[in-house]
């Protein structure tokens, strides 16, 4: 009689234990499904970032082709100098941006992978009470999909790194070609931004002088077909105008010569600094980053 009473009680206890385990597994499954949704959202964000990078790459390629064509209004030698300087400056900016984006993507990818894995394992151990949590608690299809997405993101990261290397090599070749075009015999990198700024300032001065000359011509030709009377007053006015023009041209020439002299001094200082850095690099006291 005692045996008959004990067996049903034991069965009921085992049933309750199994029922609680089933409920805990259901809760763990719901939590894992939420985590899966979160991972899918992160995957969509990474895919959106990858598409943005592709669009930016296409835009850069288009801009590069436009720069290669050059400005048809300039002579061939000036066109080559402008193209090389612009390409060099754009390549430096792109290399910096790509380096920052690669670092940010790598850091975000590492953090997301570590947080997702740790969170899944922690939740599964707390809900199931199983210390030997492994791949058997995760659906194979979801794991394969996440691994495929991670591999795609890793490939995209490698492509960005390769593109950054290409831009670095292109920057170095542009430096060499630009030095050769400008007649520099030393194998050193010149300050392209300073040259571009100097060219722009000189171009603005030239445009200003041209506009002043055209303005004076329009003032002299306001009434075509009529000549000024040869009076002492008109002759005096013309002499004053010519003197003012000569003084203006002289002042502009002085400003341009001063700017060129300043740029030449700066170029010599940069050359001395680069020679010192080269000496330090040869002696092992300094190296390029």
LOKOL-772968 format. One record per residue (C-alpha): y, x, z. Coordinates in Angstrom, 3 decimals, always signed. Last residue first. Layout:
BEGIN
<r><yy>Y</yy><xx>X</xx><zz>Z</zz></r>
...
//
This chain:
BEGIN
<r><yy>+57.277</yy><xx>+53.561</xx><zz>-38.615</zz></r>
<r><yy>+58.232</yy><xx>+56.833</xx><zz>-40.370</zz></r>
<r><yy>+57.640</yy><xx>+59.949</xx><zz>-38.338</zz></r>
<r><yy>+59.631</yy><xx>+62.183</xx><zz>-35.995</zz></r>
<r><yy>+59.033</yy><xx>+65.419</xx><zz>-34.108</zz></r>
<r><yy>+56.257</yy><xx>+66.609</xx><zz>-36.434</zz></r>
<r><yy>+58.163</yy><xx>+69.579</xx><zz>-37.894</zz></r>
<r><yy>+58.039</yy><xx>+68.025</xx><zz>-41.357</zz></r>
<r><yy>+59.340</yy><xx>+64.730</xx><zz>-40.004</zz></r>
<r><yy>+62.152</yy><xx>+66.467</xx><zz>-38.144</zz></r>
<r><yy>+63.176</yy><xx>+68.290</xx><zz>-41.313</zz></r>
<r><yy>+63.051</yy><xx>+65.028</xx><zz>-43.270</zz></r>
<r><yy>+65.169</yy><xx>+63.357</xx><zz>-40.608</zz></r>
<r><yy>+67.712</yy><xx>+66.184</xx><zz>-40.890</zz></r>
<r><yy>+67.721</yy><xx>+65.864</xx><zz>-44.677</zz></r>
<r><yy>+68.156</yy><xx>+62.097</xx><zz>-44.334</zz></r>
<r><yy>+71.121</yy><xx>+62.580</xx><zz>-42.010</zz></r>
<r><yy>+72.752</yy><xx>+65.074</xx><zz>-44.352</zz></r>
<r><yy>+72.292</yy><xx>+62.685</xx><zz>-47.287</zz></r>
<r><yy>+73.725</yy><xx>+59.772</xx><zz>-45.294</zz></r>
<r><yy>+76.728</yy><xx>+61.892</xx><zz>-44.416</zz></r>
<r><yy>+77.220</yy><xx>+62.889</xx><zz>-48.048</zz></r>
<r><yy>+76.985</yy><xx>+59.242</xx><zz>-49.121</zz></r>
<r><yy>+79.520</yy><xx>+58.235</xx><zz>-46.478</zz></r>
<r><yy>+81.925</yy><xx>+60.882</xx><zz>-47.741</zz></r>
<r><yy>+81.432</yy><xx>+59.689</xx><zz>-51.341</zz></r>
<r><yy>+81.965</yy><xx>+56.079</xx><zz>-50.260</zz></r>
<r><yy>+85.212</yy><xx>+57.024</xx><zz>-48.573</zz></r>
<r><yy>+86.397</yy><xx>+58.932</xx><zz>-51.664</zz></r>
<r><yy>+85.484</yy><xx>+55.978</xx><zz>-53.868</zz></r>
<r><yy>+87.343</yy><xx>+53.591</xx><zz>-51.599</zz></r>
<r><yy>+90.409</yy><xx>+55.840</xx><zz>-51.565</zz></r>
<r><yy>+90.331</yy><xx>+56.125</xx><zz>-55.349</zz></r>
<r><yy>+90.116</yy><xx>+52.334</xx><zz>-55.652</zz></r>
<r><yy>+93.034</yy><xx>+51.818</xx><zz>-53.266</zz></r>
<r><yy>+95.128</yy><xx>+54.432</xx><zz>-55.067</zz></r>
<r><yy>+94.361</yy><xx>+52.817</xx><zz>-58.424</zz></r>
<r><yy>+95.368</yy><xx>+49.427</xx><zz>-57.041</zz></r>
<r><yy>+98.655</yy><xx>+50.854</xx><zz>-55.781</zz></r>
<r><yy>+99.375</yy><xx>+52.481</xx><zz>-59.161</zz></r>
<r><yy>+98.589</yy><xx>+49.253</xx><zz>-60.998</zz></r>
<r><yy>+100.939</yy><xx>+47.337</xx><zz>-58.722</zz></r>
<r><yy>+103.676</yy><xx>+49.940</xx><zz>-59.107</zz></r>
<r><yy>+103.298</yy><xx>+49.885</xx><zz>-62.888</zz></r>
<r><yy>+103.469</yy><xx>+46.091</xx><zz>-62.949</zz></r>
<r><yy>+106.579</yy><xx>+46.053</xx><zz>-60.737</zz></r>
<r><yy>+108.241</yy><xx>+48.633</xx><zz>-62.946</zz></r>
<r><yy>+107.419</yy><xx>+46.618</xx><zz>-66.082</zz></r>
<r><yy>+108.853</yy><xx>+43.461</xx><zz>-64.492</zz></r>
<r><yy>+112.005</yy><xx>+45.271</xx><zz>-63.387</zz></r>
<r><yy>+112.430</yy><xx>+46.738</xx><zz>-66.865</zz></r>
<r><yy>+111.952</yy><xx>+43.307</xx><zz>-68.416</zz></r>
<r><yy>+114.535</yy><xx>+41.798</xx><zz>-66.073</zz></r>
<r><yy>+117.046</yy><xx>+44.579</xx><zz>-66.859</zz></r>
<r><yy>+116.551</yy><xx>+44.049</xx><zz>-70.594</zz></r>
<r><yy>+117.029</yy><xx>+40.301</xx><zz>-70.115</zz></r>
<r><yy>+120.271</yy><xx>+40.864</xx><zz>-68.135</zz></r>
<r><yy>+121.621</yy><xx>+43.447</xx><zz>-70.573</zz></r>
<r><yy>+121.158</yy><xx>+40.971</xx><zz>-73.409</zz></r>
<r><yy>+118.720</yy><xx>+41.375</xx><zz>-76.268</zz></r>
<r><yy>+117.926</yy><xx>+37.681</xx><zz>-76.509</zz></r>
<r><yy>+114.299</yy><xx>+36.893</xx><zz>-75.790</zz></r>
<r><yy>+112.224</yy><xx>+36.014</xx><zz>-78.802</zz></r>
<r><yy>+111.094</yy><xx>+32.577</xx><zz>-79.901</zz></r>
<r><yy>+108.010</yy><xx>+31.905</xx><zz>-81.998</zz></r>
<r><yy>+105.849</yy><xx>+31.116</xx><zz>-79.017</zz></r>
<r><yy>+107.612</yy><xx>+29.739</xx><zz>-75.923</zz></r>
<r><yy>+105.398</yy><xx>+30.480</xx><zz>-72.858</zz></r>
<r><yy>+104.392</yy><xx>+33.815</xx><zz>-74.358</zz></r>
<r><yy>+105.971</yy><xx>+36.162</xx><zz>-71.793</zz></r>
<r><yy>+104.757</yy><xx>+34.054</xx><zz>-68.851</zz></r>
<r><yy>+101.320</yy><xx>+33.777</xx><zz>-70.413</zz></r>
<r><yy>+101.181</yy><xx>+37.548</xx><zz>-70.793</zz></r>
<r><yy>+102.157</yy><xx>+37.994</xx><zz>-67.140</zz></r>
<r><yy>+99.389</yy><xx>+35.654</xx><zz>-66.067</zz></r>
<r><yy>+96.887</yy><xx>+37.428</xx><zz>-68.296</zz></r>
<r><yy>+97.846</yy><xx>+40.757</xx><zz>-66.739</zz></r>
<r><yy>+97.549</yy><xx>+39.333</xx><zz>-63.223</zz></r>
<r><yy>+94.127</yy><xx>+37.863</xx><zz>-64.035</zz></r>
<r><yy>+92.944</yy><xx>+41.194</xx><zz>-65.424</zz></r>
<r><yy>+94.161</yy><xx>+43.031</xx><zz>-62.323</zz></r>
<r><yy>+92.334</yy><xx>+40.572</xx><zz>-60.069</zz></r>
<r><yy>+89.159</yy><xx>+40.867</xx><zz>-62.130</zz></r>
<r><yy>+89.302</yy><xx>+44.658</xx><zz>-61.873</zz></r>
<r><yy>+89.813</yy><xx>+44.508</xx><zz>-58.105</zz></r>
<r><yy>+86.939</yy><xx>+42.051</xx><zz>-57.738</zz></r>
<r><yy>+84.692</yy><xx>+44.315</xx><zz>-59.816</zz></r>
<r><yy>+85.614</yy><xx>+47.273</xx><zz>-57.633</zz></r>
<r><yy>+84.717</yy><xx>+45.294</xx><zz>-54.525</zz></r>
<r><yy>+81.426</yy><xx>+44.125</xx><zz>-56.042</zz></r>
<r><yy>+80.510</yy><xx>+47.642</xx><zz>-57.115</zz></r>
<r><yy>+81.262</yy><xx>+48.999</xx><zz>-53.630</zz></r>
<r><yy>+79.159</yy><xx>+46.278</xx><zz>-52.018</zz></r>
<r><yy>+76.277</yy><xx>+46.979</xx><zz>-54.399</zz></r>
<r><yy>+76.493</yy><xx>+50.695</xx><zz>-53.689</zz></r>
<r><yy>+76.559</yy><xx>+50.088</xx><zz>-49.926</zz></r>
<r><yy>+73.515</yy><xx>+47.795</xx><zz>-50.189</zz></r>
<r><yy>+71.643</yy><xx>+50.400</xx><zz>-52.225</zz></r>
<r><yy>+71.959</yy><xx>+53.105</xx><zz>-49.574</zz></r>
<r><yy>+70.055</yy><xx>+55.898</xx><zz>-51.261</zz></r>
<r><yy>+66.394</yy><xx>+56.747</xx><zz>-50.694</zz></r>
<r><yy>+65.589</yy><xx>+60.438</xx><zz>-51.108</zz></r>
<r><yy>+63.764</yy><xx>+62.503</xx><zz>-53.695</zz></r>
<r><yy>+66.712</yy><xx>+64.750</xx><zz>-54.534</zz></r>
<r><yy>+67.712</yy><xx>+65.006</xx><zz>-58.177</zz></r>
<r><yy>+69.996</yy><xx>+61.995</xx><zz>-58.178</zz></r>
<r><yy>+71.014</yy><xx>+61.070</xx><zz>-61.700</zz></r>
<r><yy>+71.725</yy><xx>+57.387</xx><zz>-60.994</zz></r>
<r><yy>+68.772</yy><xx>+56.321</xx><zz>-63.145</zz></r>
<r><yy>+66.406</yy><xx>+58.725</xx><zz>-61.356</zz></r>
<r><yy>+67.488</yy><xx>+57.554</xx><zz>-57.916</zz></r>
<r><yy>+66.994</yy><xx>+53.951</xx><zz>-59.043</zz></r>
<r><yy>+63.538</yy><xx>+54.728</xx><zz>-60.405</zz></r>
<r><yy>+62.423</yy><xx>+56.340</xx><zz>-57.142</zz></r>
<r><yy>+63.815</yy><xx>+53.539</xx><zz>-55.007</zz></r>
<r><yy>+62.263</yy><xx>+50.941</xx><zz>-57.303</zz></r>
<r><yy>+58.888</yy><xx>+52.655</xx><zz>-56.940</zz></r>
<r><yy>+59.162</yy><xx>+52.526</xx><zz>-53.126</zz></r>
<r><yy>+60.148</yy><xx>+48.870</xx><zz>-53.155</zz></r>
<r><yy>+57.249</yy><xx>+48.041</xx><zz>-55.499</zz></r>
<r><yy>+54.841</yy><xx>+49.740</xx><zz>-53.104</zz></r>
<r><yy>+56.201</yy><xx>+47.709</xx><zz>-50.211</zz></r>
<r><yy>+56.089</yy><xx>+44.494</xx><zz>-52.242</zz></r>
<r><yy>+52.446</yy><xx>+45.124</xx><zz>-53.135</zz></r>
<r><yy>+51.612</yy><xx>+45.773</xx><zz>-49.488</zz></r>
<r><yy>+53.224</yy><xx>+42.474</xx><zz>-48.482</zz></r>
<r><yy>+51.204</yy><xx>+40.700</xx><zz>-51.167</zz></r>
<r><yy>+48.025</yy><xx>+42.214</xx><zz>-49.740</zz></r>
<r><yy>+48.976</yy><xx>+41.038</xx><zz>-46.244</zz></r>
<r><yy>+49.678</yy><xx>+37.534</xx><zz>-47.588</zz></r>
<r><yy>+46.317</yy><xx>+37.512</xx><zz>-49.365</zz></r>
<r><yy>+44.568</yy><xx>+38.650</xx><zz>-46.168</zz></r>
<r><yy>+46.199</yy><xx>+35.801</xx><zz>-44.250</zz></r>
<r><yy>+45.075</yy><xx>+33.315</xx><zz>-46.888</zz></r>
<r><yy>+41.538</yy><xx>+34.667</xx><zz>-46.606</zz></r>
<r><yy>+41.673</yy><xx>+34.236</xx><zz>-42.829</zz></r>
<r><yy>+42.943</yy><xx>+30.686</xx><zz>-43.247</zz></r>
<r><yy>+40.081</yy><xx>+29.902</xx><zz>-45.619</zz></r>
<r><yy>+37.566</yy><xx>+31.448</xx><zz>-43.200</zz></r>
<r><yy>+38.949</yy><xx>+29.351</xx><zz>-40.353</zz></r>
<r><yy>+38.702</yy><xx>+26.235</xx><zz>-42.486</zz></r>
<r><yy>+35.085</yy><xx>+27.026</xx><zz>-43.407</zz></r>
<r><yy>+34.225</yy><xx>+27.707</xx><zz>-39.769</zz></r>
<r><yy>+35.803</yy><xx>+24.396</xx><zz>-38.788</zz></r>
<r><yy>+33.825</yy><xx>+22.550</xx><zz>-41.452</zz></r>
<r><yy>+30.578</yy><xx>+24.267</xx><zz>-40.489</zz></r>
<r><yy>+31.129</yy><xx>+23.427</xx><zz>-36.813</zz></r>
<r><yy>+31.916</yy><xx>+19.813</xx><zz>-37.635</zz></r>
<r><yy>+28.756</yy><xx>+19.441</xx><zz>-39.727</zz></r>
<r><yy>+26.566</yy><xx>+21.117</xx><zz>-37.098</zz></r>
<r><yy>+27.625</yy><xx>+18.638</xx><zz>-34.384</zz></r>
<r><yy>+28.492</yy><xx>+20.421</xx><zz>-31.128</zz></r>
<r><yy>+26.321</yy><xx>+20.409</xx><zz>-27.987</zz></r>
<r><yy>+23.576</yy><xx>+22.560</xx><zz>-29.595</zz></r>
<r><yy>+26.083</yy><xx>+25.357</xx><zz>-30.264</zz></r>
<r><yy>+25.828</yy><xx>+26.558</xx><zz>-26.693</zz></r>
<r><yy>+26.351</yy><xx>+25.480</xx><zz>-23.136</zz></r>
<r><yy>+24.024</yy><xx>+27.216</xx><zz>-20.730</zz></r>
<r><yy>+25.911</yy><xx>+26.408</xx><zz>-17.552</zz></r>
<r><yy>+25.113</yy><xx>+22.696</xx><zz>-17.809</zz></r>
<r><yy>+26.909</yy><xx>+20.308</xx><zz>-15.474</zz></r>
<r><yy>+27.339</yy><xx>+17.903</xx><zz>-18.355</zz></r>
<r><yy>+30.948</yy><xx>+16.882</xx><zz>-17.786</zz></r>
<r><yy>+32.323</yy><xx>+20.121</xx><zz>-16.315</zz></r>
<r><yy>+30.359</yy><xx>+22.386</xx><zz>-18.637</zz></r>
<r><yy>+31.411</yy><xx>+20.424</xx><zz>-21.733</zz></r>
<r><yy>+35.059</yy><xx>+20.379</xx><zz>-20.712</zz></r>
<r><yy>+35.119</yy><xx>+24.121</xx><zz>-20.114</zz></r>
<r><yy>+33.288</yy><xx>+24.981</xx><zz>-23.345</zz></r>
<r><yy>+35.578</yy><xx>+22.810</xx><zz>-25.451</zz></r>
<r><yy>+38.732</yy><xx>+24.146</xx><zz>-23.810</zz></r>
<r><yy>+37.688</yy><xx>+27.775</xx><zz>-24.170</zz></r>
<r><yy>+36.877</yy><xx>+27.392</xx><zz>-27.862</zz></r>
<r><yy>+40.071</yy><xx>+25.509</xx><zz>-28.679</zz></r>
<r><yy>+42.298</yy><xx>+27.858</xx><zz>-26.680</zz></r>
<r><yy>+40.800</yy><xx>+30.988</xx><zz>-28.237</zz></r>
<r><yy>+40.950</yy><xx>+29.687</xx><zz>-31.813</zz></r>
<r><yy>+44.486</yy><xx>+28.352</xx><zz>-31.424</zz></r>
<r><yy>+45.744</yy><xx>+31.562</xx><zz>-29.828</zz></r>
<r><yy>+44.225</yy><xx>+33.754</xx><zz>-32.523</zz></r>
<r><yy>+45.571</yy><xx>+31.562</xx><zz>-35.329</zz></r>
<r><yy>+49.027</yy><xx>+31.405</xx><zz>-33.778</zz></r>
<r><yy>+49.172</yy><xx>+35.182</xx><zz>-33.381</zz></r>
<r><yy>+47.960</yy><xx>+35.851</xx><zz>-36.908</zz></r>
<r><yy>+50.382</yy><xx>+33.316</xx><zz>-38.364</zz></r>
<r><yy>+53.340</yy><xx>+34.786</xx><zz>-36.457</zz></r>
<r><yy>+52.484</yy><xx>+38.345</xx><zz>-37.421</zz></r>
<r><yy>+52.016</yy><xx>+37.392</xx><zz>-41.075</zz></r>
<r><yy>+55.282</yy><xx>+35.440</xx><zz>-41.097</zz></r>
<r><yy>+57.209</yy><xx>+38.365</xx><zz>-39.629</zz></r>
<r><yy>+55.765</yy><xx>+40.793</xx><zz>-42.151</zz></r>
<r><yy>+56.413</yy><xx>+38.358</xx><zz>-45.011</zz></r>
<r><yy>+60.048</yy><xx>+37.989</xx><zz>-43.994</zz></r>
<r><yy>+60.568</yy><xx>+41.752</xx><zz>-43.765</zz></r>
<r><yy>+58.843</yy><xx>+42.390</xx><zz>-47.099</zz></r>
<r><yy>+60.859</yy><xx>+39.622</xx><zz>-48.748</zz></r>
<r><yy>+64.128</yy><xx>+41.124</xx><zz>-47.521</zz></r>
<r><yy>+63.173</yy><xx>+44.587</xx><zz>-48.722</zz></r>
<r><yy>+62.023</yy><xx>+43.240</xx><zz>-52.088</zz></r>
<r><yy>+65.289</yy><xx>+41.325</xx><zz>-52.525</zz></r>
<r><yy>+67.307</yy><xx>+44.503</xx><zz>-51.909</zz></r>
<r><yy>+65.215</yy><xx>+46.544</xx><zz>-54.314</zz></r>
<r><yy>+65.223</yy><xx>+43.851</xx><zz>-56.966</zz></r>
<r><yy>+68.994</yy><xx>+43.542</xx><zz>-56.770</zz></r>
<r><yy>+69.494</yy><xx>+47.303</xx><zz>-57.033</zz></r>
<r><yy>+67.027</yy><xx>+47.643</xx><zz>-59.903</zz></r>
<r><yy>+68.507</yy><xx>+44.725</xx><zz>-61.828</zz></r>
<r><yy>+72.082</yy><xx>+45.927</xx><zz>-61.344</zz></r>
<r><yy>+71.200</yy><xx>+49.457</xx><zz>-62.466</zz></r>
<r><yy>+69.220</yy><xx>+48.237</xx><zz>-65.470</zz></r>
<r><yy>+72.031</yy><xx>+45.923</xx><zz>-66.540</zz></r>
<r><yy>+74.564</yy><xx>+48.723</xx><zz>-66.222</zz></r>
<r><yy>+72.489</yy><xx>+50.883</xx><zz>-68.595</zz></r>
<r><yy>+71.893</yy><xx>+48.017</xx><zz>-71.045</zz></r>
<r><yy>+75.551</yy><xx>+46.875</xx><zz>-71.253</zz></r>
<r><yy>+76.449</yy><xx>+43.713</xx><zz>-69.300</zz></r>
<r><yy>+76.974</yy><xx>+40.240</xx><zz>-70.807</zz></r>
<r><yy>+73.213</yy><xx>+39.707</xx><zz>-71.171</zz></r>
<r><yy>+72.749</yy><xx>+39.585</xx><zz>-67.356</zz></r>
<r><yy>+69.208</yy><xx>+40.619</xx><zz>-66.448</zz></r>
<r><yy>+65.842</yy><xx>+39.411</xx><zz>-67.790</zz></r>
<r><yy>+64.013</yy><xx>+41.075</xx><zz>-64.871</zz></r>
<r><yy>+66.134</yy><xx>+39.142</xx><zz>-62.370</zz></r>
<r><yy>+65.048</yy><xx>+35.847</xx><zz>-63.897</zz></r>
<r><yy>+61.415</yy><xx>+36.954</xx><zz>-63.759</zz></r>
<r><yy>+61.798</yy><xx>+37.870</xx><zz>-60.084</zz></r>
<r><yy>+63.342</yy><xx>+34.485</xx><zz>-59.329</zz></r>
<r><yy>+60.350</yy><xx>+32.745</xx><zz>-60.896</zz></r>
<r><yy>+57.917</yy><xx>+34.941</xx><zz>-58.951</zz></r>
<r><yy>+59.840</yy><xx>+34.255</xx><zz>-55.747</zz></r>
<r><yy>+59.697</yy><xx>+30.516</xx><zz>-56.380</zz></r>
<r><yy>+55.941</yy><xx>+30.674</xx><zz>-57.016</zz></r>
<r><yy>+55.440</yy><xx>+32.600</xx><zz>-53.773</zz></r>
<r><yy>+57.543</yy><xx>+30.086</xx><zz>-51.878</zz></r>
<r><yy>+55.372</yy><xx>+27.282</xx><zz>-53.259</zz></r>
<r><yy>+52.226</yy><xx>+29.170</xx><zz>-52.204</zz></r>
<r><yy>+53.646</yy><xx>+29.792</xx><zz>-48.730</zz></r>
<r><yy>+54.480</yy><xx>+26.099</xx><zz>-48.396</zz></r>
<r><yy>+50.932</yy><xx>+25.216</xx><zz>-49.419</zz></r>
<r><yy>+49.554</yy><xx>+27.587</xx><zz>-46.755</zz></r>
<r><yy>+51.833</yy><xx>+26.053</xx><zz>-44.129</zz></r>
<r><yy>+50.579</yy><xx>+22.588</xx><zz>-45.076</zz></r>
<r><yy>+46.976</yy><xx>+23.821</xx><zz>-44.848</zz></r>
<r><yy>+47.717</yy><xx>+25.251</xx><zz>-41.412</zz></r>
<r><yy>+49.171</yy><xx>+21.921</xx><zz>-40.301</zz></r>
<r><yy>+46.165</yy><xx>+20.037</xx><zz>-41.680</zz></r>
<r><yy>+43.822</yy><xx>+22.369</xx><zz>-39.760</zz></r>
<r><yy>+45.811</yy><xx>+21.798</xx><zz>-36.595</zz></r>
<r><yy>+45.407</yy><xx>+18.041</xx><zz>-37.101</zz></r>
<r><yy>+41.672</yy><xx>+18.512</xx><zz>-37.657</zz></r>
<r><yy>+41.424</yy><xx>+20.561</xx><zz>-34.463</zz></r>
<r><yy>+43.173</yy><xx>+17.795</xx><zz>-32.529</zz></r>
<r><yy>+40.825</yy><xx>+15.191</xx><zz>-33.986</zz></r>
<r><yy>+37.857</yy><xx>+17.350</xx><zz>-32.969</zz></r>
<r><yy>+39.255</yy><xx>+17.637</xx><zz>-29.461</zz></r>
<r><yy>+39.420</yy><xx>+13.861</xx><zz>-29.281</zz></r>
<r><yy>+35.803</yy><xx>+13.642</xx><zz>-30.490</zz></r>
<r><yy>+34.804</yy><xx>+16.201</xx><zz>-27.873</zz></r>
<r><yy>+36.419</yy><xx>+14.107</xx><zz>-25.155</zz></r>
<r><yy>+34.562</yy><xx>+11.015</xx><zz>-26.357</zz></r>
<r><yy>+31.260</yy><xx>+12.940</xx><zz>-26.426</zz></r>
<r><yy>+31.849</yy><xx>+14.212</xx><zz>-22.887</zz></r>
<r><yy>+32.434</yy><xx>+10.643</xx><zz>-21.714</zz></r>
<r><yy>+29.238</yy><xx>+9.507</xx><zz>-23.397</zz></r>
<r><yy>+27.328</yy><xx>+12.440</xx><zz>-21.889</zz></r>
<r><yy>+28.585</yy><xx>+11.462</xx><zz>-18.436</zz></r>
<r><yy>+27.437</yy><xx>+7.888</xx><zz>-19.014</zz></r>
<r><yy>+23.993</yy><xx>+9.064</xx><zz>-20.130</zz></r>
<r><yy>+23.677</yy><xx>+11.337</xx><zz>-17.119</zz></r>
<r><yy>+24.573</yy><xx>+8.426</xx><zz>-14.858</zz></r>
<r><yy>+21.914</yy><xx>+6.257</xx><zz>-16.518</zz></r>
<r><yy>+19.312</yy><xx>+8.985</xx><zz>-16.227</zz></r>
<r><yy>+20.011</yy><xx>+9.302</xx><zz>-12.508</zz></r>
<r><yy>+19.862</yy><xx>+5.519</xx><zz>-12.042</zz></r>
<r><yy>+16.542</yy><xx>+5.347</xx><zz>-13.881</zz></r>
<r><yy>+15.140</yy><xx>+8.213</xx><zz>-11.815</zz></r>
<r><yy>+16.069</yy><xx>+6.344</xx><zz>-8.643</zz></r>
<r><yy>+14.498</yy><xx>+3.150</xx><zz>-9.947</zz></r>
<r><yy>+11.306</yy><xx>+4.988</xx><zz>-10.848</zz></r>
<r><yy>+11.091</yy><xx>+6.588</xx><zz>-7.420</zz></r>
<r><yy>+11.509</yy><xx>+3.216</xx><zz>-5.751</zz></r>
<r><yy>+8.826</yy><xx>+1.754</xx><zz>-7.992</zz></r>
<r><yy>+6.404</yy><xx>+4.607</xx><zz>-7.057</zz></r>
<r><yy>+6.964</yy><xx>+4.483</xx><zz>-3.288</zz></r>
<r><yy>+5.948</yy><xx>+0.844</xx><zz>-2.723</zz></r>
<r><yy>+2.576</yy><xx>+1.117</xx><zz>-4.483</zz></r>
<r><yy>+1.712</yy><xx>+4.367</xx><zz>-2.704</zz></r>
<r><yy>+2.390</yy><xx>+2.843</xx><zz>+0.749</zz></r>
<r><yy>+0.000</yy><xx>+0.000</xx><zz>+0.000</zz></r>
//
